[in-house]
């Protein structure tokens, strides 16, 4: 998916594709020597849960050349497994450069507009497909990240892999060398090899979803004037724009397949298979189907374009939803996606909601 505003900040720090490549950790035979002392974290993380972590870094300490994981506060929720989707608060910083990569707790992030097109047991989760509490609570849920543990997403896989085995509700500290945590492109971007990266995750909710799943059931005929949606078996839907027809000026939303799962609430993360095309030429600009796995996006917090926030809230797990999003609810007059989405584009999405978290 086109990265969120916060994910783009991580990309901008490195400005090289290698950021989202999984870095290979050191696997020297000496590292398995039981006689070697366990590596200690450089940063001290404290503070109460449900509030920003307090972080202090020993400037004289040497960051370990291996990943260091410490559960600062242990939760009592479901255990996180590799491949699960989690909704988290996260602080990320490069310690040697004294640079903050992202911070979901920061007040400026809570109000920032989305720049993104989207983003248990089966689609129902250990705590159901999405758990109960709203992200951040209150009337205006806080922006959080939704990522798949151990997979490349808005965050590099080495950052989230250590969350496997921890419990929902925990605050987890992850440290490692910059080339391990951000990928080999970190040094190309000017970071020193001995710089360390700190991630502090607060795991709000966890769900296990088959990331290759899609909506199933009889598909309704599209309403007059909307793009046709053809589908066959496990293949991605094919969207056909009405020839010679101007796009609608307002958001259009139609449920093509009705699911019977949990309803999506503001502040929750939607786990979705989706494909997006432009109305102007029907060209695909993004597709989770092409990547072979669903993606997660928080809804109702301006983490995604307004058309997703408005069009997906109150739908259910199992729904297939057709969205036609006018420019003012999409990317407006901005060119996006390396030119794949021209300014003032009307966007068309087919979104299969396969889980919530």
N, C-alpha and C positions, 0 to 999 in steps of 0.2 A: 504494500500500500504506500501511497505517497506519505512520507513521514509526517507526524504531528509537529506542531510548532516546537515542542520540547525535544522531540527526537531530532529535528533538524538542527537544533543547537549542538547536539552531540556530533552530527555529521559535519557541521560547519567547523567544529574544533579541529577535525582531522582533514576534512575536505578531500578525502580519497576513498574509493570504493572499498579498500581493504578494511575499513572500520568494521564492517559487518561480516568479515570472514572470521571463522573460528580460529583463534590462535592455538598453536600446539604447545601444550605445557611441557615442562621438563619432565622426562620420564627416566632419568638416569637410575641405574640400579642402586646407587647409594641412597636415593630418596626413600627406599623401602627399608632401610636399615633401622630396626627397632631401637637401636642404641642412640640414634640421633635425637636430639631434643626437639620437641614440637616447636614450630615457628610461632612467634608471638605477634599479635597485631601491633602496628605502629600507632594507630589512632585509638583514643579512648572515647567510647560512645556511651552516653547516659541520657537521662530524661525519662519522663513518663510516657507510656503508650498513649495514643490519641493526641499527642503533641509533638512538635518538631524535635528531632534528636539534638542533643547537645554534643558537639564534636570538638575534641582538642587533639592536636597532632604533635608528637615529639619530633621537633625539627632535626634533632641529631640522630634519630634512630634510622636504621637501614631497613628498607622494605624487603621482605623475604622474596626470594626468587620463585616461590611457589605460592599458590593460592591459600590464604588464611581465612578461615570461617569461624565466626563466634556468634552464638545465640545470646544476644544481650538480654532479651526478655523472652521467655518461652511462653507461647500461647497454649491453649487447651483444645484447639480445634482439630480438624482432620489433618492427617499427615499429607504433606505435599509430595507428589510423585513426579518423576521426570515425564515431561509431556503434558502435565496438567496446565491449565490456564489459571493464572492468578491475577487478582486485582491488588495493586500495591501502591503505597506511598514510597517514594524513593528519593534519596539524596545521592548524587554522584559527584565526586571531585577528584581532580588530579592533585595529589598532595605536594609533590615536589614543585609544581608550577603554581600552587596556591590558586587553582582555578576551579570554580564550580561548573560542572557540566549541566546539571539539572537539579531541580528541587521542587517537588510537587507541593511542598508545604508553603512555598513562597507566595505571598499575597498577590504579586503580579501575575503568577501563573494561573491563579484561580479565576481571574477575569479575562484572560487572554483568549481571543477568538480562535476557532479551529482553522487549520490550514490543511485539513486532511479530508480525503473523499469518504472516508468511512468512519474499521479498525477500527468425586462422585463416581457415577456409573453412567456411561453413555451420556446422552445430552441431558443429564439429570443430576449428576454430581453427588458426591458424598454428603453435601449439605443441600442437595437438590441442585438443579442447574442454576446455581447462582447464589445460594445462601440467602440470608434474610436481610441483613442491615444495609441501609443505603450508604453509599460512599461518602463518608465524612459527616453524615447525619444532617438534620436541619432541613430548611427549605431549599437551600442552594448547596447541593453536594459539591465537595471539593474535587478538582481534577486529579485523577490518578492514572496510573499506567495499567494496561491489560496486556500481559505477555504470556507466551507459552514457555514453560520452564525447559531450559536446555536447547531451545530453538532460536535461530536468528530471527529477530523481530525488531521492534523499536529499540531494543537493547541488545547488545552482543550476547551470544549464547554463554560465553564463559562467566558473564556477570550473574546470570540466573541459574545456571546449572547447580551451584551449591545450595540452592533453596530446596532441592529434592532431599527428603528425609527430615525436614523441619516441620513444624506444625503451624497451621493457620492461626493467626493471632500473634505470631512471634515477631520480634524485631531482630533482624539478622544483619550482621556486619560481614562484608566480604572485601578482602584486600588482596591485591596482587600487583605484579609489575605491569607497567602501562602496555607493553607489547602483548601480555597475556589477556588483560582485561579489555583492551580496545582493538587489538589486532596489530599486525606488523606495520601497518600504515601509520601508526602513532609516531614513530621516529621520523618518517618522511614529513610529517606535519610539524616537526620541530621539538617534540618532546624528547627529553633525555631518556636513555635506556634504563637508568636507575630511578626514574620517576615511578611513584606508586599511585594506584587508583583505589579509591575507597567508595564502596556502595553501601548504603544503609537502607534496608528494605523493611517496611512494615507490611506484613501480609494480611490484607483485610479479608479476602475470600479466596476460595480455591474450588475448582471444578474439574472433573475428568470428562473430556469430550473426545469422541472420535473425530480427529481433525480432517478426515477425508469424507465425513458424512455430508449429506445434503437433504433438503426437504423432500418428502415422499408423499405421494397421494395424487388424486385426480386434480389436474390443473384447470382452472376456470379460463374461459375465453376472455381476452382483454377487452376493456371497454372501448367504445368507438373513439377513434382519434389518437389512441395510445399506440406505442410500438408493439409489434407482434413479438411473442416470446415462444420459441420452439425449443423443445427439449427431448432427449432420447436417452433412456437408461441413466448411466452414471456420467454422461457427458455434460459439459458446461452448457447452460442455456445459450441460445443464439437469438440475438436481438436484431430486429429489422425495423428501421425507422420508416414511417409512412412517407412515401415518395411525394415530393412537391408540397408537403404540408408544413406550415409554420409551427414552431414549438409553442406549447401553452405558456401563458404568462404567469401562471401560478403553479404551486407545488401540486403534483398529481401522485396519488398513492393508491395502489390496488393490491389486495391480498390475492395472489393467484392460487396458492395452496394453503389451506388452513391447518395449522397445527393445534395441538391440544396441550402444549406444555405450559411452563410458567410464563406469566406476563412480564414483559420488560418494564422496569421502573427506572426513572431518572436516577443517575448516579451508578447504575450497574453497568457492567461490561457485557457487550453483545459478542458472542462468538459466531462468526458468519463466513459462509462461502458467498462470494459475490463476483459480479462482473460489471464493469462500467464502460460505457461508450459515450461519445459525443453525438448530440442530435444532428449536428451539421453534416457529418459524413459517416456516422455509424462505426467509426474506428474505435477499437478497444484500446483504452489507455491504462487499464489495470484489471487484473483478474487473479483472485486467489486460486482459482481452478488451475491456472497455468503454473502456479508455484507448487501445487500439489498438497496444499494444506490451508485450512481456514485461518482467519486472523481475528484478533480481539480488539474492540474499540469501546470506549466508555461513551455512554449516551446521556445527554441532558446536562453536560458541563462545558459546552463549547469546545470540546476536544475534537470534534468532527465538524464538517460543514453543517450549517443550520438545517439543510434539507434532510440529513440523516437524523438529527436530533428530533425534528418535528415528525418525520415520516415513519420512524421505527419505534418510538415510545408507544407503549400500550399494546404492541403486537406480542405474539406468543412464540415460544420455542416450537419449531416445526413449521412456522410460516415461511412461505416464499412471497416476497414483497417486490412489486414493481414500483420504482420511484422515478419520476421525471422532475428534475430539479432546475428551476430557472436560475439565471446567473446571480441574482441577488441573494439566493439561498445556497449558492455554490461558491465559486471563486471570484465572482464579480468581474472586474476589469483586469484581473491579474492573469498573466500567463503562468501555467503551472505544469508540473510533470515534465520538465525539460522540453517544453514546447508541445507536448502531447495534448494539452488542454489549452486552446487559444483563449484570449480574453473574451469575456461576455458569452461563454459557452453554456448552453443548456446540457445538462448531464442526465444520462439514463442509466439506472442501476437495476439489476435483479439481485436481490439479497435473500439468501437462505439463512434464517436464524436457527442455528443448531445447538445453542446453549447460551446461558447467561451466567455471570459470575459477580 
